[in-house]
Amino acid sequence: MRTYIFIPPVRKPTGGITVFCQIASILARHGKDVQLVMREKGSWMPTLAEGYPAPVHWDEVSLKPEDIWLVPEGWVNSLAPGLNAGARCVVYCQNWAYLFSSLPEGVSWAGLPVSFLAVSHPVQWFMQQTVKTTSPILRPGIDTDLFHAPEKKPSGKIRIAYMPRKNKAMVSQIKSIFESRNPGSAVRWVEIAGMDAEGVAQTLRSCHIFLASGFPEGFSLPPLEALASGCIPVGFSGFGGWDYMRQLEGATFEPWWPLREVPWSGNGFWSADADVLDAAFNLERALSLWRDGGPLLDSALEAGQQTIRSYTIKEQEKAVLNIWDNF
């Protein structure tokens, strides 16, 4: 049995493709026969370190019925080689919002001979409600050698990190609301853009708060990286973030969908997606938490570190091997 992993043609870095390459690396390191498949030469991929299988072009692939053909949820047409060969076709849903985005008219998931993987518990639940299937969950992993908390955060102004590529207009609204309510507040806004992973990690370690503006999301990785880096995250979940997001005392939004049991307590101040006013209120709560310090801040930061222990590279590796053994 060989696993073929389809890499979509993109020009900019994406976390989803990075996760696909991590899966390939894990399988290759453990002696599994795995191959990355590119549709177009020149598409973006992360730098392939030792242990990553070299990618091949779509036209070079010859699938067999005993093989696995793994594709992302938003590229239904990429299923063709696997379907034509009678291979085991697996759709890895990394964002619930794209699950139906590329289905041709008249085609349903129920009519296709495919199985699914879900990136998070909320995505798994979403697929249960919409596709009537219960899928294994394969969560991404955080490199804790790269993303980790510093011994001490900088003194002086509270530093708030944000990523403008994620709903930039809403970030601007939240900032405007906050500054209108808190004129002259001693904060510094720190933009994370155009950085490699090391740059992102260094910046997060230098900040106290992370404003999460991304939605929709299948998992929402940046707030998890912020938790690992010793930040208090504030903002939107994208729905999928509720795999790990839990409310600190004072936050008001309550998800109406089921949440799984987790061993950690509140790790951030989370708002309903697009609720910019509540996000600004939560930003004020996070600032007060840092300025007051003491046991409440210590407890919140420890909850963040406890959260991360369930999302390490090692945990991701265990999940990949367990799922492929079941395949």
C-alpha positions in Angstrom: 0.0 0.0 0.0 1.4 3.4 -1.0 0.0 6.7 0.1 -0.2 9.5 -2.5 -0.8 13.0 -1.1 -2.1 15.6 -3.5 -0.5 19.1 -3.2 -2.8 21.8 -4.7 -1.4 24.5 -7.0 -0.9 27.6 -4.8 1.5 30.5 -5.0 1.6 31.6 -1.4 2.4 29.7 1.8 -0.5 27.9 3.4 -0.7 26.1 6.7 -2.9 23.3 5.1 -0.2 22.3 2.6 2.4 22.4 5.4 0.3 19.9 7.4 0.1 17.6 4.3 3.8 17.7 4.0 4.2 16.9 7.7 2.0 13.9 7.3 4.2 12.7 4.4 7.3 13.2 6.6 5.8 11.2 9.5 4.8 8.3 7.2 8.2 8.3 5.5 10.2 8.3 8.8 8.2 5.3 9.9 8.9 3.3 6.8 5.6 3.9 5.1 5.5 4.1 1.3 4.4 7.7 0.6 4.6 10.1 -2.3 3.8 13.9 -2.6 2.0 14.7 -5.9 2.0 18.2 -7.5 -0.5 19.3 -10.1 1.6 22.1 -11.3 5.4 22.6 -11.2 6.4 25.7 -9.4 3.5 25.6 -6.9 4.4 26.6 -3.3 5.6 24.0 -0.9 7.5 24.4 2.4 11.2 23.7 2.4 11.6 20.0 2.4 13.9 18.9 5.1 15.5 15.5 5.5 12.9 12.8 5.8 10.4 14.4 3.3 9.8 12.4 0.2 10.6 14.3 -3.0 7.4 15.4 -4.9 6.5 14.0 -8.3 4.2 15.5 -11.0 0.6 14.5 -11.4 1.3 12.9 -14.8 4.0 10.6 -13.3 1.5 8.9 -10.9 0.2 5.4 -11.5 -2.3 4.5 -8.8 -3.3 0.9 -7.9 -6.5 -0.2 -6.1 -4.6 -0.9 -2.9 -3.2 2.6 -2.7 -4.4 5.6 -0.7 -5.1 8.9 -2.5 -5.3 11.8 0.0 -6.7 15.2 -1.1 -7.9 18.4 0.6 -11.6 19.1 0.8 -11.7 22.1 -1.6 -10.3 20.2 -4.6 -13.0 17.7 -5.5 -11.7 17.4 -9.1 -8.4 16.1 -7.7 -10.1 12.9 -6.7 -10.2 11.8 -10.4 -7.0 9.8 -10.4 -7.9 7.9 -7.3 -11.5 7.3 -8.4 -10.4 6.1 -11.8 -7.9 3.7 -10.3 -10.3 2.3 -7.7 -7.9 3.4 -5.0 -9.0 4.3 -1.5 -9.8 8.0 -1.7 -9.5 10.0 1.5 -10.6 13.7 1.8 -8.9 15.6 4.6 -11.2 18.4 5.7 -9.1 21.1 7.0 -11.7 23.8 6.8 -15.5 23.1 7.1 -16.2 26.2 5.0 -14.8 24.6 1.8 -16.3 21.2 2.2 -19.0 21.9 -0.3 -17.3 24.8 -2.2 -16.1 22.8 -5.2 -18.7 20.1 -5.6 -20.0 20.1 -9.2 -23.7 20.7 -9.7 -25.6 17.5 -9.1 -22.8 15.8 -7.3 -22.9 15.0 -3.5 -20.4 13.6 -1.1 -22.8 10.8 -0.4 -22.5 9.7 -4.1 -18.7 9.5 -4.1 -16.8 6.5 -2.8 -14.6 8.5 -0.4 -13.8 8.5 3.3 -12.9 11.5 5.4 -10.4 12.9 8.0 -11.4 15.9 10.1 -8.8 18.4 11.3 -10.7 19.1 14.6 -13.6 18.1 16.7 -15.8 21.0 15.5 -15.1 20.0 11.9 -15.9 16.3 12.7 -19.2 17.5 14.2 -20.0 19.7 11.2 -19.5 16.7 8.9 -21.7 14.5 11.1 -24.5 17.0 10.6 -24.0 17.6 6.9 -22.4 14.5 5.3 -23.7 12.0 7.9 -20.3 10.6 8.5 -18.1 10.2 11.6 -14.5 10.7 10.6 -11.2 10.2 12.5 -9.6 13.4 13.7 -6.1 14.3 12.6 -5.0 17.5 14.4 -2.0 19.6 13.4 1.0 19.7 15.7 3.0 22.6 17.1 6.8 22.6 17.0 7.4 23.4 20.7 11.1 23.8 20.0 10.2 26.8 17.9 7.0 28.1 19.6 7.6 28.3 23.3 7.2 30.9 26.1 10.1 33.2 27.1 11.4 33.2 30.6 10.0 36.7 30.9 7.8 39.0 28.8 9.1 42.5 27.9 8.3 45.3 30.4 6.8 48.6 29.4 3.9 48.8 27.0 1.6 45.8 26.5 2.4 44.4 23.1 -0.5 43.1 21.0 0.3 40.9 18.0 -2.0 40.5 15.0 -2.0 39.1 11.5 -3.5 41.6 9.0 -4.0 39.1 6.3 -6.8 37.6 8.4 -9.9 39.9 7.9 -7.8 43.1 7.9 -10.9 45.4 8.0 -12.1 43.8 11.2 -8.7 44.2 12.8 -8.9 47.9 11.9 -12.4 48.1 13.4 -11.3 46.4 16.7 -8.3 48.7 17.0 -10.5 51.8 16.3 -13.1 50.7 18.9 -10.4 50.0 21.5 -8.6 53.3 20.9 -11.8 55.2 21.1 -12.7 53.6 24.4 -9.1 53.8 25.8 -7.5 57.0 24.5 -3.8 57.1 25.3 -3.6 53.5 26.4 -0.1 52.3 26.8 -0.2 49.5 24.2 1.9 48.7 21.1 0.4 47.0 18.1 2.8 44.5 16.5 2.0 43.4 12.9 3.0 39.8 11.9 3.3 39.8 8.1 5.9 38.5 5.7 7.8 36.5 8.3 9.1 33.0 8.3 8.2 30.6 11.1 11.2 31.7 13.2 10.2 35.3 12.8 6.6 34.6 13.8 7.8 32.7 16.9 10.2 35.4 18.0 7.6 38.1 17.5 5.0 36.1 19.5 7.5 35.6 22.4 7.9 39.4 22.5 4.2 40.0 22.8 1.7 39.7 25.6 -1.6 39.4 23.7 -2.5 37.9 20.3 -5.6 39.3 18.5 -7.0 36.4 16.5 -9.1 37.7 13.5 -9.3 34.7 11.3 -12.6 33.0 10.3 -13.8 30.7 9.0 -11.2 28.2 10.3 -11.1 24.4 10.5 -8.7 24.6 13.4 -7.1 28.1 13.7 -3.4 27.4 14.2 -2.0 31.0 15.0 -3.8 31.4 18.3 -2.4 28.0 19.3 1.1 29.2 18.4 0.4 32.3 20.5 -0.6 30.2 23.5 2.6 28.2 23.1 4.5 31.5 23.1 3.0 32.7 26.4 0.4 35.1 25.0 -3.2 35.6 26.1 -5.2 35.2 22.9 -8.3 37.3 22.2 -10.7 37.3 19.2 -12.4 35.0 16.8 -12.4 31.2 16.7 -13.4 30.5 13.1 -15.6 27.7 14.6 -12.8 25.1 14.3 -10.8 26.8 17.0 -13.1 25.4 19.6 -11.2 22.2 19.4 -8.9 23.8 22.0 -10.4 27.2 22.9 -12.0 27.6 26.3 -13.2 30.8 27.9 -11.5 32.7 30.6 -13.7 34.2 33.3 -15.3 37.4 32.1 -15.8 36.4 28.4 -19.5 36.3 27.5 -19.8 34.3 24.3 -21.0 30.7 24.7 -20.8 28.3 21.7 -24.1 26.6 21.0 -22.5 23.5 19.4 -21.1 20.7 21.6 -17.6 21.0 23.0 -15.5 18.0 23.9 -14.1 17.5 27.4 -10.6 18.8 27.8 -8.2 18.7 30.8 -7.4 22.5 30.7 -9.4 25.5 31.8 -9.9 28.9 30.2 -7.1 29.9 27.9 -8.3 33.0 26.1 -11.1 35.6 25.7 -13.1 34.4 22.7 -15.8 36.3 20.7 -18.3 35.2 18.2 -16.9 35.5 14.7 -17.2 39.1 13.3 -18.3 40.5 16.7 -15.8 43.4 16.7 -17.3 45.1 19.7 -17.1 42.1 21.9 -13.6 41.5 20.6 -12.6 45.0 21.7 -14.2 44.3 25.2 -12.2 41.1 25.4 -9.0 43.0 24.5 -9.6 45.2 27.5 -10.1 42.2 29.7 -6.8 40.7 28.5 -5.0 44.0 29.2 -6.4 44.1 32.7 -5.3 40.5 33.2 -1.7 41.4 32.3 -1.7 44.7 34.3 -3.1 43.1 37.4 -0.9 40.1 37.2 -1.1 37.6 40.1 -2.7 34.2 40.3 -5.4 34.8 37.7 -2.7 35.6 35.0 -0.6 32.7 36.1 -3.5 30.4 35.9 -4.4 31.6 32.4 -0.9 31.2 31.1 -0.6 27.7 32.7 -3.8 26.7 31.0 -2.3 27.8 27.7 0.8 25.6 28.3 -1.4 22.7 29.3 -3.4 23.1 26.1 -0.2 23.0 24.0 0.8 19.6 25.5 -2.1 18.0 23.6 -1.0 19.6 20.3 2.7 18.7 19.9 4.5 17.2 16.9 4.7 14.0 18.9 0.9 13.9 19.4 0.4 14.6 15.7 2.7 11.7 14.8 0.9 9.3 17.1 -2.4 10.2 15.5 -1.1 9.8 11.9 0.4 6.4 12.6 -2.8 5.2 14.4 -5.0 6.3 11.5 -2.8 4.8 8.8 -2.5 1.5 10.8 -6.3 1.4 10.8 -6.3 2.0 7.0 
